[in-house]
Amino acid sequence: QVQLVESGGGLVQPGASLSLSCAASGSIFSISAMGWYRQAPGNQRELVARITSSGTANYADSVKGRFTISRDNAKNTVDLQMNSLKPEDTAVYYCNADISQRPYYSSSGYLLRPPLRNYWGQGTQVTVSS
Protein backbone atom coordinates (compact mmCIF):
# COMPACT_ATOMS: atom_id res chain seq x y z
CA GLN A 1 0.00 0.00 0.00
CA VAL A 2 3.04 2.24 0.34
CA GLN A 3 5.81 2.28 -2.24
CA LEU A 4 9.12 4.05 -2.57
CA VAL A 5 10.39 4.29 -6.13
CA GLU A 6 13.89 5.53 -6.91
CA SER A 7 15.18 6.93 -10.18
CA GLY A 8 18.29 8.57 -11.53
CA GLY A 9 21.06 6.04 -11.14
CA GLY A 10 23.60 5.32 -13.84
CA LEU A 11 27.21 5.18 -14.93
CA VAL A 12 29.33 8.31 -14.62
CA GLN A 13 33.00 9.21 -14.65
CA PRO A 14 34.90 10.29 -11.53
CA GLY A 15 34.28 13.93 -10.74
CA ALA A 16 30.88 13.97 -12.39
CA SER A 17 27.52 14.71 -10.81
CA LEU A 18 24.37 12.64 -10.56
CA SER A 19 20.98 13.21 -9.01
CA LEU A 20 18.76 10.57 -7.43
CA SER A 21 15.09 10.97 -6.76
CA CYS A 22 12.65 8.96 -4.67
CA ALA A 23 8.88 9.26 -4.63
CA ALA A 24 6.63 7.79 -1.97
CA SER A 25 3.14 6.81 -3.02
CA GLY A 26 0.13 4.98 -1.64
CA SER A 27 -2.04 5.44 1.40
CA ILE A 28 0.20 7.97 3.15
CA PHE A 29 -0.86 9.98 6.17
CA SER A 30 2.50 11.44 7.11
CA ILE A 31 6.21 10.95 6.51
CA SER A 32 8.78 11.71 9.16
CA ALA A 33 12.42 11.09 8.27
CA MET A 34 13.50 10.23 4.72
CA GLY A 35 16.93 9.20 3.62
CA TRP A 36 19.35 7.45 1.34
CA TYR A 37 21.46 4.43 2.10
CA ARG A 38 23.90 2.56 -0.09
CA GLN A 39 25.38 -0.89 -0.29
CA ALA A 40 28.49 -1.82 -2.23
CA PRO A 41 29.32 -5.46 -3.05
CA GLY A 42 30.64 -7.24 0.01
CA ASN A 43 29.75 -4.34 2.30
CA GLN A 44 26.96 -3.66 4.73
CA ARG A 45 24.28 -1.15 3.89
CA GLU A 46 25.27 2.26 5.21
CA LEU A 47 23.63 5.60 5.75
CA VAL A 48 24.44 8.24 3.15
CA ALA A 49 22.14 11.06 4.20
CA ARG A 50 18.92 11.54 6.11
CA ILE A 51 16.53 14.46 6.44
CA THR A 52 13.73 15.13 8.90
CA SER A 53 10.31 16.49 8.00
CA SER A 54 11.47 19.92 9.18
CA GLY A 55 14.50 19.82 6.91
CA THR A 56 17.32 18.95 9.29
CA ALA A 57 19.85 16.85 7.41
CA ASN A 58 22.75 14.69 8.45
CA TYR A 59 25.37 13.06 6.26
CA ALA A 60 27.93 10.32 6.35
CA ASP A 61 31.41 11.78 6.77
CA SER A 62 32.45 10.30 3.44
CA VAL A 63 29.93 12.40 1.50
CA LYS A 64 29.87 15.66 3.47
CA GLY A 65 30.46 18.64 1.22
CA ARG A 66 29.77 16.59 -1.92
CA PHE A 67 26.20 15.31 -1.51
CA THR A 68 23.07 17.29 -0.71
CA ILE A 69 19.77 15.80 0.39
CA SER A 70 16.49 17.65 -0.02
CA ARG A 71 12.81 16.83 0.17
CA ASP A 72 9.47 18.13 -1.00
CA ASN A 73 6.88 17.41 1.67
CA ALA A 74 3.99 18.32 -0.61
CA LYS A 75 5.10 15.79 -3.23
CA ASN A 76 6.43 13.14 -0.81
CA THR A 77 9.77 13.10 -2.56
CA VAL A 78 13.38 13.09 -1.46
CA ASP A 79 16.34 13.86 -3.71
CA LEU A 80 20.06 13.30 -3.43
CA GLN A 81 22.37 15.56 -5.42
CA MET A 82 25.77 13.92 -5.73
CA ASN A 83 28.73 15.99 -6.88
CA SER A 84 32.42 15.18 -7.29
CA LEU A 85 31.64 11.50 -7.45
CA LYS A 86 34.39 9.02 -6.65
CA PRO A 87 34.79 5.36 -7.58
CA GLU A 88 34.18 4.48 -3.92
CA ASP A 89 30.68 5.96 -4.25
CA THR A 90 29.79 3.01 -6.48
CA ALA A 91 26.93 1.13 -4.87
CA VAL A 92 23.25 0.38 -5.00
CA TYR A 93 21.46 3.36 -3.47
CA TYR A 94 18.28 2.77 -1.52
CA CYS A 95 15.60 5.24 -0.52
CA ASN A 96 14.24 4.90 3.00
CA ALA A 97 11.38 6.56 4.85
CA ASP A 98 9.36 6.38 8.05
CA ILE A 99 5.72 6.53 7.00
CA SER A 100 2.36 6.45 8.71
CA GLN A 101 -0.49 5.19 6.59
CA ARG A 102 -3.88 6.88 6.60
CA PRO A 103 -6.27 5.93 9.40
CA TYR A 104 -9.14 3.72 8.33
CA TYR A 105 -12.30 2.24 9.75
CA SER A 106 -12.40 -1.43 10.63
CA SER A 107 -15.35 -3.62 9.72
CA SER A 108 -16.55 -3.06 13.28
CA GLY A 109 -16.56 0.69 12.81
CA TYR A 110 -13.45 1.48 14.84
CA LEU A 111 -11.01 4.06 13.56
CA LEU A 112 -7.62 2.37 13.28
CA ARG A 113 -4.38 4.30 13.06
CA PRO A 114 -1.59 2.22 11.53
CA PRO A 115 1.74 2.58 13.37
CA LEU A 116 4.75 4.30 11.91
CA ARG A 117 6.66 1.90 9.69
CA ASN A 118 9.98 1.96 7.92
CA TYR A 119 9.97 1.42 4.17
CA TRP A 120 12.67 0.75 1.57
CA GLY A 121 12.81 1.33 -2.15
CA GLN A 122 14.03 -1.28 -4.59
CA GLY A 123 17.40 0.39 -5.10
CA THR A 124 19.14 2.08 -8.00
CA GLN A 125 22.67 1.38 -9.20
CA VAL A 126 25.26 4.14 -9.21
CA THR A 127 28.57 3.29 -10.86
CA VAL A 128 31.49 5.71 -10.89
CA SER A 129 34.19 4.56 -13.25
CA SER A 130 36.49 5.86 -15.94
Buried (B, 14 or more C-beta within 10 A) or exposed (E): EBEBBBEBBEEBEEEEEBEBBBBBEEEBEEBEBBBBBBBBEEEEBEBBBBBBEEEEBEBBEEBEEBBBBBBEEEEBBBBBBBBEBEEEBBBBBBBBBBBBBEEEEEEEEEEEEBEBEEBEBEBBEBBBEE
